Amino acid sequence: VDISKGYIIGVDVGGTDVKVSLNDLKGNFIAKTSLPTYVPKGEEVVLHQIISAIEEVIKLGEVTKGEIIGIGVGAPGPLNTKEGIIYHAPNLNWRNLPLKKIIEEGTGIRTWLDNDANLAALGEKVFGVGKDSQNMILLTLGTGIGGGIIIDGKLYRGSDDGAGEVGHMTIEPNGYRCNCGNRGCMEALASAPNMVRRTKEALSAGEESIIPELVGGDLDKIDTKVLATAARKGDKLAEKIWKKTGEYLGIGIGNLINVLSPDMIVLGGGVSHAGDLLLEPIRETLKERAMQANPAMIVLAELGNDAGVLGAVALVIQNLNLV
Ligand SMILES: [Zn+2]
């Protein structure tokens, strides 16, 4: 393969859709496609869809298989990057699936696998806001809280590919129960569902707020977008929820800064779209909790919906030492 003319395929496997892209080595998009993941139809169907989508971007991009340097795949973990096996992906109903081998056999192209949060971090490092960063930690803030850690320019995976589970740092020993079984994890305190839960608890305790009006009285419609709108209109309860969320995140990020001394902390995921509503309380908390925090080191992710596929492309680049 002539590397200078080569292309890379990025695959982002999620519980609701699969995104596949064909990119050049600079991360420019040559072609992309996405399709809903038909999980109820079973493993075979989903795997067939992934292989077909890969064939499709090769066709759309009018390139030959010989010009493809490799395929990077991001998927929910836990997984084994060396063997390319997904141990368990509850959203996809997969267990011990040798995804790397299946894609290599289905396409004839060398393939690498890693978890989606790691790849979101690597994507920002190679193509996004972290280009000039050497030591970077990315947190994805959404239904859960995931993370990826870059040390000396490389993804840090730990001994069993288990590193980066920043969402499961204990923040409050007796806090809310987390999905992992522990109590008071950052994810249990600062994820989107927890923000909604704290809001509902405050409303049932009789706190004044415009939030019920914003959702037409249907409290099940409260989400982080509604909370952001309410806070921007000056709603005291919504402001309090964002402030507390930023404090929880600030405690966790302060721990990370004290241990790893990163030069950049990147916030991604849907909840990060709230911007200053989160950044301000995080920066305030860091003043007290982090021994060396520069407020400017906390930044928002840049790659948005392309983070998954670009991270997968970056995985191939990093594994082949193309940068
Ligand atoms: Zn947990």
Boltz pocket constraint, residues with backbone or C-beta under 6 A from the ligand:
constraints:
  - pocket:
      binder: B
      contacts: [[A, 167], [A, 168], [A, 178], [A, 179], [A, 180], [A, 181], [A, 182], [A, 185], [A, 187], [A, 188]]
      max_distance: 6.0
